[in-house]
Amino acid sequence: MRTTARDYRDGRLIEIETAGGLIARIEPAVRQPDPAPDDPWVAPAFWDIQMNGRWGVSFSSPDLTVDDVCEIIHAQRSLGTARVCPTLITAQADHLRHGLATIDAACRSDAEVARRVVCVHLEGPFISPLDGYRGAHPLDAVRDPDWELFLSLQKASGGRIGLVTLAPERPGAIDFIGRAVSSGVVVALGHTAAEPAVFHEAALAGAALSTHLGNGIAAELPRHPNPIWEQASIDALSASFIADARHLDLSTLRVLARVKGPDRVILVSDASPLAGLPPGRHGPWEILETGAIVVAGTSYLAGSGDPLETGVRNLIRATGWPLELVLDAATANPARLLGRPEPRLEPGQPDELVFFKASSDEPFALVDRAGLAK
């Protein structure tokens, strides 16, 4: 397959040839016309390190099946996502073990699923029990960090848990961070009401990320200091953002992204289990006509229904950063956080690409590759 598109790094028109699942050749196009609004662009496909499910299926559900997992993971390709971290939120231990074991079984049964699942993200249950900070996580399953419990969860997952989000103020959390990091697990801070000193202690213990910074937090906070500004100030912490313009307005996204800097910004979809469903009441959750997903009858957001494409578009609008830096936030930066090779647009790399249009009116819109291939 041969495709001609503009390189996201410098705008040059290039011809890409792929074969056997790899990029076989990249060469400058013979002609280099000035960029036009209808020109397709190309970049490595996304890495989404926080995705909770789809179509009414939660990875934390006690009813999760292997077929559910395979269907959701395969669907990521149509969303421009090459690698994903299935994310389990706070739940009873037996439910977590079931979800983890089911994801592991799906990976063992389907080589494509195994390739796409970079690791599993465990978001909870070791988070703040406080309203607001807890977000949509169920209170009855929240608990203190427990290393033995974590080991049982890791065993159920087949060793696939690679990212854990916790609240560092919980008893035993700092020791847990050190143990987890020593075992090769990346630790993130989130759903936390910690005091400023605790964030620094957690970073010294090895925590590397603030999960969906600006969310999973109370609606009313001290002017300063508070958990948002304190985490933003710590250079050792990268930060993930749900850039759907609901979880963060563009002005807040602009400020926080500029504070962290392009190398420490990671875009996540935080796709809700309700992603892909129509507006209306769905059990304890509700999808509003605006597209917002909330705990029914409240203003608490319960994940997003927007794909990473939306986050990329909003980060461009919020920051004005070049395409390369914005797309790194959905590709190279999450890969580097997880200690994996960064996806690159070069021969020998997997044929995992996104094609898009870029104009002043629509700075990022995915297009179907099939219509571009020769």
N, C-alpha and C positions, 0 to 999 in steps of 0.2 A: 504494500500500500504506500502510495506517495501522496503527500499533502504539501501545499505551499501556503505559508502563513508568515506573519511577522513575529520575530523573536521578542518575547516580553521584556528582555533585558535591554535591548538597544533599538528596537524597531526595525532591524534589518529584515528584508524579505528572504526567507530561507525555504529550502525544499527538504522535507523530512521523509525518509524511506524507512518503513518498519517491516520486520519479518520475524516470525517465530517468537512473537511476544516481546521483542526487543527493538530499540532504535538502532537500525543498521547503518544509517548514513544521514549526515546533516551537511548541506552545502549551501552557500549563498546562491540565491536565485540569479539567473543570467541577467535579468533586468531588475533594476532597483528604482521603481517609480516612487514618487512622493506618496507618503501615506494618505489613504482616503478613508472616509468614515465606514465604508463597507468592507474594508480589508479585514480578514480574519487574523487573529493573533493566536499564539500558542505558548503554553507554559506547562510545567509539571502539574499533575492532578493533585487534589487537596489531600491533606491528612487531617482527620477530625478526631480529636482526642476526647470528646465528650458528646456522646450520642446515646440516648436512653431507650430508644425503640422506635416504633412506627406502626401506623394503621391499627392502633388500639392494643398493641402488644408491647409489654414492658420486659426488659431483660431481668427485672427483679421479681417477675411474677412466678408464683408457685406452679402456674399452668404453662410456662414457657416450654415450647417443643423445639427439637432440632430443625424441623421444617420452618418454624417461625424465624429462627436465627438465620438460616440459610437465605430465606426470602429477603429479609431486611438487609443483610450484608450484600447480597447480589445487587439489590436496588441502589446501593450507594454509587455505582458506576454512572447511572443516569443523572446523578446529582453532582457529578464532577469529582467524586471522592475516590481516591485510590486505596487509602489506608484508614482504618477506623479503630477506635477504642470503644467497644461496647461498654456502656456505663451502667452500673447497678447502683441505685440510690439506697438509702437507709431502708432496711426491711428486717424481719425476723431472721435469725441465723439460718434456720432450715430453708427459708425461701432463698436466701443468698446462696447457700450451698447448692440448691437445685439449679438456680440460674447459672451459676459458674460451671457446674458439671455439664449443663446442657450446651453452653457455649463451647466448652472443651470437646464435647461429643460432636458438635457441628464441625469444628475445625478438623477433627480426626476423620470425619466422613466425607469432607469436601475440600479438596486441595485448594480450590479458588478461595473459599472462605478462610482457610488457614493462612493463605498468603495475604489476604486483605486485613485480617485481624492482627494488628501490630502487637497489642496486649489488651488486657482488660483494665478498665478504670473503676475502682471501688470508691464511690463518693458517699462516705458514711460507712457504718453507723456512728462513727466516733466524732460527732459534731455537736454544736451547741444545742441545748434543748429549748432555748429561749425563742419565743414568738418573734417572727421577723427574721432573725438570724437563721432559724431552722428552715425557713422557706416552706416548701410543700412536703418536706420529709415528715413521716409519721412520728409523733412524739413517743409512742409506746415502744418503738424499736431503737431509739437513740440510747447510746451507752458510752461508758468510758473506754478508751483504747485498751485492748486486751490482746496481748501477743499470742497467747495460745489459741484464742478464737481466730485470729488472723491466719495462723499456721494451718488451722483446719479449713479455712476458706481457700487458702492458697493450694492446699492439697486437692480440694474439690475442683479447682480450676485447672488442674494439670500444670500448675506452675505458671499460669498465664497472667496473673495479676501483676501489672507493671507500674501502676499509678494509683495512689491512694490519696484521697482528700479527707482531711480531718481538721478539727478545731484544736489549736495547740494549747489552749488554756485548760483542757480537760485533764484530770489527774492521770499521770503516767504518759502523757502525750509526748513529752520531750524524749524520754527514754525510748518510746515506741518509734519516733522518727529516726533516732540513731540506729536502732536495730533494722528497721525497714531499709534504710539507705545502705547499710552494710550488706544486706541481702540482695541488693541490686534493684530495689523498688524505688521509684521516684515518689517523693512526698510533696503534696500540695496543701496549702492552707485555704480553708473555705468554710462557709457557714459558721463563722467565728465571731465572738464578742471579746476577743482577747485584749488585754491591756498592752500598751506600746512595747514594754520591755519583753513581753512574751513572744512577740513576733520576731524580735532580734534573736532571742534565745533559740527559737525554732529554726531560723535561718542558719545560725551557727551549728546547730545539730544536723543540718543537711537539707532542710526543706528548700525546694527549688522553684516553686510556682505558687502564685495566688490564683485560685480557681474562680472563674467568672467575677473578677474584681469589680466592685460596685454593685453586686447583686448577692443574694443570700445574706441580707443584712437588714437591720431595722429601718423603718421609714424615717424615723427621727433620730438624729445623732448629735453628740456634742460638735460644736463648730470645728474645734481642733483641740487636742489630737483626737482622731477616731480611727477605726480599723481600716478605712479606705486609704486615708492619707499616709498612715504609718506603713502599710504594705507597699504603697506606691513609692515610698522613699527608700526602700531597701533594695540596693542594686543586685543583691544575690538572688532576688526573686524575679523570675519572669512573671507575666500576668496573662491570663486568658480572658477574652472578652466575648460576650454574646452581643454581636454588633447588628442586631435586628431592628434597631431604632425604637424598640419597646423596653428592653432591659436596660439600655443606655441610650439617652438622646445623643445626637451627634456632637453637641458641644462638650458634654462630659467625656465622650469617647475621645474627642480631640485632645483634651487636657491630659487624660490618663495615658493615652498612647504616646504623647510627646514626652511625658515624664519618664515612662519606661524606656522609650527609645525603640527604633525599628527592630533591633536584635532581640528584644525581650518581650515583644508582643506576639501573642498566639490567638488566632481566631478559632472559635468553636461554634458549632451549631447549637449545642445543648438541646438537640431534637427531643421533643417530648414523645412519650408513647402515643400521643394523639396526633402527631404529625401525619399529614396526609388524609385526615378525616375532615368531613364538612362541619361548619358551625353548628353549635347546639350542645346540649347536655350529654355528657358521656360518663355515667356513673358519678363519682365525686368530683369530676373535672368538667370544665366547660370551655368550648371554643367560641369566642365572641365574634360578631360580624366583622370586627376590625382585624381578625386573625389572631388576636392575643389568646393564649391558653392560660387559664387561671383555675385555682381551686374554686369550685362552684360557690357562688354567693359571696366571694371575697375579692380583694384586689391583688391577692398573692399570685404572682406569675408562677406557672408550673412547667417550665421549659418553653421551648420555641417551636414554631411550625415552619420556620424559614430555613432554607439550606445555606451552606457556607457561601454560595454565590452572593446572597444578600449581604453577608458580612463583609466580603471583599468590596463590593460596591460602596457600602457605607463607610468603610475605612478610607477608601479613595476620597470620597466626598468630605469626610471629616478632617483629614490630615493634608491632602494634596501631595502625599508622598508619591514618588515614582512607582510605576507598576511593579517593578522588580521587588521593591521593599514591601509593598502591600502583599504581594503574592508569597513572599517569604514567610509572612505571618501565618499562612495557611499551608505551608509546605516545609521549607527548610527549618524554620524555628521549632515547630512541634517535633520534627524528626530528631533534631539536635537535643532537645529536652529529654527525649526518651533514649538517647544514646545510640540512635540508628543513623546509618549513612543518609546524608541529605539528598533528596531527589534532585536530579539535574537534567537539563536539556542537553544531552550529549550522547554520542554512539555508545552502545553497550548498556545503557540504562533501560529499565522496563518500559514497554510501550504503554505508559500511563500518563496521558496528556489531556489537557483541557484546551478547547478552542473557543474563542470568544470574540465579540466585537467590542470596540472601545471608541466612544465619541464624547463630545462635550455634553451632550444631552443624556447619554447612557454610558457611564464610564466603564461598565463591565456587564456583559450579558453573554451567557454561554450559548454556543451554537452547536448544531449537530455535525459531528465530524464526517458522517457519511456523505453529506452533501458537498464536502470539500475534497474528498479523496479522488485520486485519479486511478 
